[in-house]
Amino acid sequence: MTEKQRPCVIIAIDGPSGAGKSTAAQRLAHLLGYRYIDSGALYRAVGWLVCAHALALEDPAAIVACLQRTPIELTFPDGTLQVWVAGKWVTSNLGVEGWRGALSPVRRIQGWGQ
């Protein structure tokens, strides 16, 4: 089977912080020949976007509206995850602590994941 013919398979691993989910997921993806996608990178990209646009965490409608008009893209050159927000490479910004306070409020917003 070529990659284009391969069925879309998604495996999600849930659990508490620090339980080893990412390590297990990376190993499983490697063993099965699948691509590992760090969903946390998507949350961090959204948190970065909220802070970059100085959006109020108390205004979920404004955050969802911003997300609806802002493309977030995950690419995998050489098998390494790269995160792009509105055409800007932000992967290196996702580890910065200054905006991480936005993560929990962003995760609670209904409708942003559509």
LUMNU-76153 format. One record per residue: residue in one letter; residue number from 1; x, y, z of N, C-alpha, C, O in turn. Coordinates in Angstrom, 3 decimals. Example, Ala and Ser with C-alpha at 12.3 -4.5 7.8 and 13.67 -1.06 7.14 Angstrom:
2
+------+------+----------+----------+----------+----------+----------+----------+----------+----------+----------+----------+----------+----------+
: resn : resi :      n.x :      n.y :      n.z :     ca.x :     ca.y :     ca.z :      c.x :      c.y :      c.z :      o.x :      o.y :      o.z :
+------+------+----------+----------+----------+----------+----------+----------+----------+----------+----------+----------+----------+----------+
:    A :    1 :   13.190 :   -5.690 :    7.800 :   12.300 :   -4.500 :    7.800 :   13.200 :   -3.300 :    7.800 :   14.236 :   -3.319 :    8.465 :
:    S :    2 :   12.850 :   -2.250 :    7.080 :   13.670 :   -1.060 :    7.140 :   12.900 :    0.030 :    7.870 :   13.409 :    1.138 :    8.039 :
+------+------+----------+----------+----------+----------+----------+----------+----------+----------+----------+----------+----------+----------+
//
This chain:
114
+------+------+----------+----------+----------+----------+----------+----------+----------+----------+----------+----------+----------+----------+
: resn : resi :      n.x :      n.y :      n.z :     ca.x :     ca.y :     ca.z :      c.x :      c.y :      c.z :      o.x :      o.y :      o.z :
+------+------+----------+----------+----------+----------+----------+----------+----------+----------+----------+----------+----------+----------+
:    M :    1 :    0.826 :   -1.185 :    0.000 :    0.000 :    0.000 :    0.000 :    0.868 :    1.245 :    0.000 :    1.846 :    1.317 :    0.744 :
:    T :    2 :    0.531 :    2.211 :   -0.809 :    1.262 :    3.479 :   -0.769 :    0.689 :    4.327 :    0.348 :   -0.372 :    4.020 :    0.892 :
:    E :    3 :    1.400 :    5.403 :    0.690 :    0.932 :    6.258 :    1.781 :   -0.437 :    6.848 :    1.465 :   -1.256 :    7.010 :    2.370 :
:    K :    4 :   -0.702 :    7.170 :    0.208 :   -1.996 :    7.738 :   -0.159 :   -3.118 :    6.729 :    0.002 :   -4.264 :    7.117 :    0.232 :
:    Q :    5 :   -2.818 :    5.448 :   -0.112 :   -3.839 :    4.417 :    0.008 :   -4.038 :    3.967 :    1.451 :   -5.042 :    3.324 :    1.759 :
:    R :    6 :   -3.116 :    4.288 :    2.326 :   -3.180 :    3.859 :    3.720 :   -4.407 :    4.493 :    4.385 :   -4.636 :    5.695 :    4.251 :
:    P :    7 :   -5.187 :    3.690 :    5.095 :   -6.360 :    4.256 :    5.774 :   -5.928 :    5.210 :    6.881 :   -4.855 :    5.062 :    7.466 :
:    C :    8 :   -6.768 :    6.172 :    7.151 :   -6.500 :    7.132 :    8.215 :   -6.774 :    6.469 :    9.558 :   -7.905 :    6.080 :    9.852 :
:    V :    9 :   -5.749 :    6.348 :   10.353 :   -5.879 :    5.734 :   11.677 :   -5.420 :    6.761 :   12.695 :   -4.333 :    7.327 :   12.579 :
:    I :   10 :   -6.252 :    6.995 :   13.685 :   -5.904 :    7.924 :   14.759 :   -5.924 :    7.151 :   16.067 :   -6.904 :    6.482 :   16.394 :
:    I :   11 :   -4.842 :    7.253 :   16.802 :   -4.749 :    6.628 :   18.119 :   -4.555 :    7.751 :   19.122 :   -3.586 :    8.505 :   19.030 :
:    A :   12 :   -5.453 :    7.868 :   20.065 :   -5.360 :    8.904 :   21.089 :   -5.015 :    8.251 :   22.422 :   -5.556 :    7.203 :   22.775 :
:    I :   13 :   -4.114 :    8.881 :   23.147 :   -3.711 :    8.386 :   24.466 :   -3.985 :    9.492 :   25.462 :   -3.476 :   10.605 :   25.322 :
:    D :   14 :   -4.785 :    9.188 :   26.463 :   -5.169 :   10.178 :   27.461 :   -4.607 :    9.776 :   28.814 :   -4.364 :    8.596 :   29.069 :
:    G :   15 :   -4.406 :   10.739 :   29.661 :   -3.924 :   10.458 :   31.000 :   -3.412 :   11.723 :   31.656 :   -3.353 :   12.778 :   31.024 :
:    P :   16 :   -3.041 :   11.621 :   32.920 :   -2.589 :   12.799 :   33.656 :   -1.221 :   13.289 :   33.174 :   -0.453 :   12.549 :   32.559 :
:    S :   17 :   -0.952 :   14.529 :   33.468 :    0.323 :   15.143 :   33.123 :    1.468 :   14.348 :   33.742 :    1.396 :   13.941 :   34.902 :
:    G :   18 :    2.516 :   14.131 :   32.966 :    3.696 :   13.452 :   33.473 :    3.606 :   11.940 :   33.523 :    4.485 :   11.287 :   34.084 :
:    A :   19 :    2.559 :   11.376 :   32.947 :    2.362 :    9.920 :   33.013 :    3.144 :    9.168 :   31.938 :    3.206 :    7.939 :   31.968 :
:    G :   20 :    3.738 :    9.885 :   30.994 :    4.500 :    9.226 :   29.938 :    3.715 :    9.015 :   28.655 :    4.081 :    8.177 :   27.831 :
:    K :   21 :    2.636 :    9.771 :   28.480 :    1.799 :    9.621 :   27.275 :    2.591 :    9.891 :   26.003 :    2.511 :    9.122 :   25.045 :
:    S :   22 :    3.346 :   10.965 :   25.991 :    4.103 :   11.319 :   24.788 :    5.153 :   10.268 :   24.460 :    5.323 :    9.893 :   23.300 :
:    T :   23 :    5.849 :    9.799 :   25.475 :    6.867 :    8.773 :   25.258 :    6.232 :    7.504 :   24.692 :    6.737 :    6.927 :   23.729 :
:    A :   24 :    5.127 :    7.075 :   25.293 :    4.437 :    5.876 :   24.810 :    3.922 :    6.084 :   23.382 :    4.027 :    5.190 :   22.542 :
:    A :   25 :    3.369 :    7.266 :   23.118 :    2.821 :    7.544 :   21.787 :    3.917 :    7.568 :   20.732 :    3.735 :    7.032 :   19.639 :
:    Q :   26 :    5.033 :    8.173 :   21.040 :    6.150 :    8.225 :   20.086 :    6.676 :    6.826 :   19.787 :    6.958 :    6.501 :   18.634 :
:    R :   27 :    6.808 :    6.010 :   20.804 :    7.297 :    4.639 :   20.599 :    6.302 :    3.812 :   19.789 :    6.693 :    3.064 :   18.893 :
:    L :   28 :    5.013 :    3.952 :   20.108 :    3.984 :    3.220 :   19.382 :    3.952 :    3.652 :   17.912 :    3.869 :    2.811 :   17.016 :
:    A :   29 :    4.018 :    4.948 :   17.673 :    4.023 :    5.448 :   16.296 :    5.222 :    4.893 :   15.531 :    5.094 :    4.481 :   14.378 :
:    H :   30 :    6.372 :    4.886 :   16.169 :    7.577 :    4.361 :   15.525 :    7.416 :    2.872 :   15.202 :    7.738 :    2.435 :   14.097 :
:    L :   31 :    6.924 :    2.107 :   16.157 :    6.753 :    0.669 :   15.951 :    5.752 :    0.343 :   14.837 :    5.934 :   -0.614 :   14.084 :
:    L :   32 :    4.695 :    1.152 :   14.747 :    3.657 :    0.900 :   13.745 :    3.920 :    1.600 :   12.409 :    3.205 :    1.375 :   11.432 :
:    G :   33 :    4.942 :    2.441 :   12.374 :    5.235 :    3.188 :   11.150 :    4.259 :    4.333 :   10.923 :    4.030 :    4.740 :    9.784 :
:    Y :   34 :    3.686 :    4.851 :   11.995 :    2.740 :    5.961 :   11.902 :    3.443 :    7.274 :   12.207 :    4.563 :    7.287 :   12.719 :
:    R :   35 :    2.788 :    8.362 :   11.893 :    3.299 :    9.691 :   12.201 :    2.801 :   10.071 :   13.597 :    1.617 :    9.928 :   13.899 :
:    Y :   36 :    3.700 :   10.549 :   14.432 :    3.342 :   11.013 :   15.774 :    2.988 :   12.491 :   15.699 :    3.775 :   13.300 :   15.208 :
:    I :   37 :    1.814 :   12.837 :   16.181 :    1.394 :   14.234 :   16.228 :    1.208 :   14.617 :   17.683 :    0.410 :   14.012 :   18.399 :
:    D :   38 :    1.936 :   15.606 :   18.107 :    1.849 :   16.105 :   19.476 :    0.663 :   17.062 :   19.548 :    0.774 :   18.223 :   19.153 :
:    S :   39 :   -0.484 :   16.573 :   20.057 :   -1.662 :   17.434 :   20.130 :   -1.435 :   18.597 :   21.086 :   -2.078 :   19.640 :   20.966 :
:    G :   40 :   -0.529 :   18.420 :   22.026 :   -0.188 :   19.520 :   22.926 :    0.394 :   20.699 :   22.167 :    0.223 :   21.847 :   22.576 :
:    A :   41 :    1.088 :   20.423 :   21.053 :    1.636 :   21.511 :   20.234 :    0.513 :   22.361 :   19.654 :    0.658 :   23.573 :   19.503 :
:    L :   42 :   -0.607 :   21.720 :   19.331 :   -1.750 :   22.475 :   18.821 :   -2.304 :   23.386 :   19.912 :   -2.580 :   24.557 :   19.652 :
:    Y :   43 :   -2.472 :   22.870 :   21.123 :   -2.927 :   23.712 :   22.230 :   -1.954 :   24.859 :   22.476 :   -2.370 :   25.998 :   22.688 :
:    R :   44 :   -0.657 :   24.556 :   22.447 :    0.336 :   25.606 :   22.674 :    0.296 :   26.645 :   21.567 :    0.484 :   27.832 :   21.831 :
:    A :   45 :    0.053 :   26.216 :   20.321 :   -0.060 :   27.171 :   19.206 :   -1.253 :   28.098 :   19.420 :   -1.162 :   29.298 :   19.163 :
:    V :   46 :   -2.359 :   27.551 :   19.884 :   -3.537 :   28.376 :   20.152 :   -3.246 :   29.343 :   21.302 :   -3.602 :   30.519 :   21.230 :
:    G :   47 :   -2.606 :   28.855 :   22.350 :   -2.226 :   29.738 :   23.461 :   -1.309 :   30.849 :   22.997 :   -1.464 :   32.000 :   23.404 :
:    W :   48 :   -0.347 :   30.505 :   22.137 :    0.559 :   31.521 :   21.592 :   -0.229 :   32.547 :   20.783 :    0.011 :   33.748 :   20.903 :
:    L :   49 :   -1.165 :   32.082 :   19.964 :   -1.974 :   32.982 :   19.139 :   -2.793 :   33.939 :   20.003 :   -2.869 :   35.133 :   19.714 :
:    V :   50 :   -3.402 :   33.415 :   21.057 :   -4.201 :   34.248 :   21.960 :   -3.348 :   35.371 :   22.543 :   -3.773 :   36.525 :   22.589 :
:    C :   51 :   -2.154 :   35.024 :   22.983 :   -1.275 :   36.041 :   23.565 :   -0.702 :   36.983 :   22.513 :   -0.576 :   38.183 :   22.757 :
:    A :   52 :   -0.357 :   36.451 :   21.353 :    0.203 :   37.290 :   20.289 :   -0.788 :   38.349 :   19.829 :   -0.393 :   39.444 :   19.428 :
:    H :   53 :   -2.073 :   38.023 :   19.886 :   -3.115 :   38.972 :   19.478 :   -3.721 :   39.689 :   20.680 :   -4.692 :   40.431 :   20.529 :
:    A :   54 :   -3.169 :   39.480 :   21.857 :   -3.641 :   40.109 :   23.090 :   -5.147 :   39.933 :   23.271 :   -5.853 :   40.869 :   23.645 :
:    L :   55 :   -5.626 :   38.714 :   22.999 :   -7.049 :   38.430 :   23.152 :   -7.370 :   38.193 :   24.623 :   -6.586 :   37.581 :   25.348 :
:    A :   56 :   -8.512 :   38.677 :   25.050 :   -8.929 :   38.507 :   26.441 :   -9.372 :   37.066 :   26.673 :  -10.223 :   36.549 :   25.949 :
:    L :   57 :   -8.805 :   36.435 :   27.662 :   -9.176 :   35.052 :   27.981 :  -10.629 :   34.961 :   28.432 :  -11.233 :   33.890 :   28.381 :
:    E :   58 :  -11.186 :   36.077 :   28.870 :  -12.574 :   36.112 :   29.315 :  -13.546 :   36.273 :   28.146 :  -14.758 :   36.326 :   28.354 :
:    D :   59 :  -13.027 :   36.351 :   26.924 :  -13.871 :   36.555 :   25.741 :  -13.700 :   35.385 :   24.772 :  -13.043 :   35.526 :   23.741 :
:    P :   60 :  -14.291 :   34.226 :   25.098 :  -14.103 :   33.057 :   24.235 :  -14.608 :   33.265 :   22.808 :  -14.058 :   32.679 :   21.876 :
:    A :   61 :  -15.638 :   34.083 :   22.619 :  -16.153 :   34.327 :   21.267 :  -15.081 :   34.998 :   20.396 :  -14.951 :   34.674 :   19.215 :
:    A :   62 :  -14.323 :   35.922 :   20.971 :  -13.254 :   36.589 :   20.219 :  -12.138 :   35.601 :   19.876 :  -11.558 :   35.663 :   18.792 :
:    I :   63 :  -11.847 :   34.704 :   20.795 :  -10.802 :   33.702 :   20.549 :  -11.237 :   32.750 :   19.440 :  -10.462 :   32.466 :   18.527 :
:    V :   64 :  -12.469 :   32.256 :   19.513 :  -12.974 :   31.354 :   18.474 :  -13.005 :   32.064 :   17.125 :  -12.645 :   31.467 :   16.111 :
:    A :   65 :  -13.428 :   33.328 :   17.094 :  -13.460 :   34.091 :   15.842 :  -12.058 :   34.227 :   15.254 :  -11.873 :   34.094 :   14.044 :
:    C :   66 :  -11.081 :   34.489 :   16.102 :   -9.693 :   34.598 :   15.643 :   -9.213 :   33.267 :   15.082 :   -8.543 :   33.229 :   14.050 :
:    L :   67 :   -9.553 :   32.181 :   15.755 :   -9.154 :   30.852 :   15.283 :   -9.799 :   30.506 :   13.946 :   -9.179 :   29.855 :   13.105 :
:    Q :   68 :  -11.032 :   30.937 :   13.750 :  -11.722 :   30.622 :   12.506 :  -11.090 :   31.314 :   11.301 :  -11.225 :   30.837 :   10.175 :
:    R :   69 :  -10.415 :   32.413 :   11.523 :   -9.792 :   33.132 :   10.401 :   -8.268 :   32.971 :   10.349 :   -7.601 :   33.558 :    9.497 :
:    T :   70 :   -7.728 :   32.168 :   11.274 :   -6.273 :   32.002 :   11.344 :   -5.901 :   30.549 :   11.106 :   -6.213 :   29.689 :   11.930 :
:    P :   71 :   -5.237 :   30.261 :    9.989 :   -4.839 :   28.875 :    9.754 :   -3.694 :   28.437 :   10.682 :   -2.721 :   29.163 :   10.882 :
:    I :   72 :   -3.842 :   27.244 :   11.233 :   -2.772 :   26.617 :   12.003 :   -2.424 :   25.338 :   11.257 :   -3.289 :   24.501 :   10.996 :
:    E :   73 :   -1.156 :   25.199 :   10.921 :   -0.726 :   24.068 :   10.103 :    0.402 :   23.317 :   10.796 :    1.330 :   23.915 :   11.341 :
:    L :   74 :    0.298 :   21.999 :   10.762 :    1.367 :   21.138 :   11.262 :    2.026 :   20.498 :   10.059 :    1.350 :   19.880 :    9.236 :
:    T :   75 :    3.340 :   20.637 :    9.944 :    4.077 :   20.009 :    8.849 :    5.140 :   19.101 :    9.453 :    5.487 :   19.223 :   10.628 :
:    F :   76 :    5.649 :   18.189 :    8.632 :    6.596 :   17.184 :    9.121 :    7.797 :   17.026 :    8.191 :    8.054 :   15.920 :    7.716 :
:    P :   77 :    8.536 :   18.095 :    7.918 :    9.730 :   17.906 :    7.099 :   10.722 :   17.012 :    7.845 :   10.979 :   17.209 :    9.033 :
:    D :   78 :   11.256 :   16.058 :    7.154 :   12.212 :   15.118 :    7.767 :   11.633 :   14.423 :    8.996 :   12.385 :   13.993 :    9.871 :
:    G :   79 :   10.298 :   14.307 :    9.075 :    9.658 :   13.614 :   10.177 :    9.567 :   14.405 :   11.468 :    9.118 :   13.871 :   12.482 :
:    T :   80 :    9.979 :   15.656 :   11.455 :    9.974 :   16.493 :   12.652 :    8.793 :   17.463 :   12.599 :    8.587 :   18.138 :   11.590 :
:    L :   81 :    8.024 :   17.531 :   13.677 :    6.870 :   18.416 :   13.727 :    7.285 :   19.877 :   13.669 :    8.152 :   20.324 :   14.419 :
:    Q :   82 :    6.652 :   20.610 :   12.769 :    6.820 :   22.058 :   12.670 :    5.428 :   22.673 :   12.753 :    4.489 :   22.161 :   12.144 :
:    V :   83 :    5.287 :   23.759 :   13.494 :    3.984 :   24.393 :   13.698 :    4.010 :   25.778 :   13.066 :    4.931 :   26.565 :   13.284 :
:    W :   84 :    2.967 :   26.059 :   12.272 :    2.821 :   27.327 :   11.559 :    1.492 :   27.952 :   11.939 :    0.464 :   27.276 :   11.928 :
:    V :   85 :    1.499 :   29.221 :   12.271 :    0.274 :   29.961 :   12.566 :    0.222 :   31.136 :   11.604 :    1.096 :   32.003 :   11.617 :
:    A :   86 :   -0.816 :   31.156 :   10.767 :   -0.992 :   32.214 :    9.760 :    0.267 :   32.368 :    8.898 :    0.669 :   33.483 :    8.565 :
:    G :   87 :    0.877 :   31.241 :    8.545 :    2.057 :   31.263 :    7.689 :    3.359 :   31.576 :    8.402 :    4.411 :   31.613 :    7.764 :
:    K :   88 :    3.318 :   31.804 :    9.712 :    4.523 :   32.114 :   10.485 :    4.964 :   30.872 :   11.250 :    4.165 :   30.241 :   11.942 :
:    W :   89 :    6.235 :   30.531 :   11.121 :    6.793 :   29.393 :   11.837 :    6.901 :   29.761 :   13.313 :    7.599 :   30.712 :   13.663 :
:    V :   90 :    6.218 :   29.018 :   14.179 :    6.190 :   29.356 :   15.608 :    6.709 :   28.230 :   16.489 :    6.633 :   28.325 :   17.714 :
:    T :   91 :    7.227 :   27.183 :   15.900 :    7.650 :   26.013 :   16.671 :    8.566 :   26.402 :   17.833 :    8.377 :   25.926 :   18.953 :
:    S :   92 :    9.544 :   27.251 :   17.582 :   10.493 :   27.609 :   18.639 :    9.843 :   28.462 :   19.725 :   10.359 :   28.529 :   20.840 :
:    N :   93 :    8.720 :   29.116 :   19.420 :    8.032 :   29.946 :   20.412 :    7.162 :   29.134 :   21.358 :    6.724 :   29.651 :   22.385 :
:    L :   94 :    6.906 :   27.883 :   21.036 :    5.941 :   27.110 :   21.805 :    6.466 :   26.645 :   23.152 :    5.688 :   26.185 :   23.987 :
:    G :   95 :    7.761 :   26.753 :   23.379 :    8.323 :   26.373 :   24.668 :    8.484 :   27.551 :   25.616 :    8.890 :   27.368 :   26.764 :
:    V :   96 :    8.171 :   28.759 :   25.153 :    8.332 :   29.960 :   25.970 :    7.268 :   29.984 :   27.062 :    6.091 :   29.748 :   26.789 :
:    E :   97 :    7.671 :   30.262 :   28.278 :    6.763 :   30.186 :   29.424 :    5.808 :   31.372 :   29.525 :    4.751 :   31.236 :   30.141 :
:    G :   98 :    6.128 :   32.510 :   28.957 :    5.356 :   33.732 :   29.172 :    3.879 :   33.657 :   28.821 :    3.079 :   34.349 :   29.450 :
:    W :   99 :    3.492 :   32.869 :   27.868 :    2.095 :   32.816 :   27.410 :    1.378 :   31.565 :   27.901 :    0.194 :   31.400 :   27.608 :
:    R :  100 :    2.033 :   30.691 :   28.622 :    1.431 :   29.412 :   29.001 :    0.225 :   29.543 :   29.919 :   -0.543 :   28.591 :   30.060 :
:    G :  101 :    0.043 :   30.690 :   30.542 :   -1.134 :   30.904 :   31.372 :   -2.417 :   30.863 :   30.558 :   -3.505 :   30.723 :   31.117 :
:    A :  102 :   -2.298 :   30.985 :   29.235 :   -3.475 :   30.953 :   28.369 :   -3.943 :   29.529 :   28.089 :   -5.066 :   29.339 :   27.622 :
:    L :  103 :   -3.119 :   28.532 :   28.359 :   -3.462 :   27.163 :   27.961 :   -4.715 :   26.620 :   28.629 :   -5.606 :   26.120 :   27.942 :
:    S :  104 :   -4.804 :   26.706 :   29.939 :   -5.978 :   26.149 :   30.626 :   -7.266 :   26.835 :   30.205 :   -8.239 :   26.146 :   29.898 :
:    P :  105 :   -7.317 :   28.175 :   30.176 :   -8.548 :   28.818 :   29.710 :   -8.903 :   28.464 :   28.268 :  -10.080 :   28.304 :   27.946 :
:    V :  106 :   -7.909 :   28.342 :   27.404 :   -8.163 :   28.004 :   26.002 :   -8.753 :   26.603 :   25.896 :   -9.667 :   26.378 :   25.103 :
:    R :  107 :   -8.252 :   25.672 :   26.673 :   -8.756 :   24.294 :   26.629 :  -10.224 :   24.201 :   27.035 :  -10.936 :   23.289 :   26.615 :
:    R :  108 :  -10.667 :   25.144 :   27.849 :  -12.065 :   25.113 :   28.315 :  -13.052 :   25.755 :   27.339 :  -14.264 :   25.651 :   27.532 :
:    I :  109 :  -12.559 :   26.406 :   26.311 :  -13.450 :   27.087 :   25.367 :  -14.181 :   26.072 :   24.509 :  -13.556 :   25.209 :   23.893 :
:    Q :  110 :  -15.484 :   26.170 :   24.467 :  -16.289 :   25.295 :   23.624 :  -16.217 :   25.778 :   22.186 :  -16.308 :   26.978 :   21.928 :
:    G :  111 :  -16.055 :   24.854 :   21.251 :  -16.141 :   25.191 :   19.845 :  -14.850 :   25.546 :   19.148 :  -14.862 :   25.763 :   17.937 :
:    W :  112 :  -13.727 :   25.618 :   19.858 :  -12.502 :   26.032 :   19.162 :  -11.885 :   24.908 :   18.360 :  -11.090 :   25.167 :   17.456 :
:    G :  113 :  -12.224 :   23.684 :   18.659 :  -11.590 :   22.569 :   17.986 :  -12.253 :   22.153 :   16.680 :  -11.822 :   21.177 :   16.067 :
:    Q :  114 :  -13.284 :   22.859 :   16.237 :  -13.947 :   22.461 :   15.000 :  -13.164 :   22.851 :   13.779 :  -13.594 :   22.583 :   12.657 :
+------+------+----------+----------+----------+----------+----------+----------+----------+----------+----------+----------+----------+----------+
//
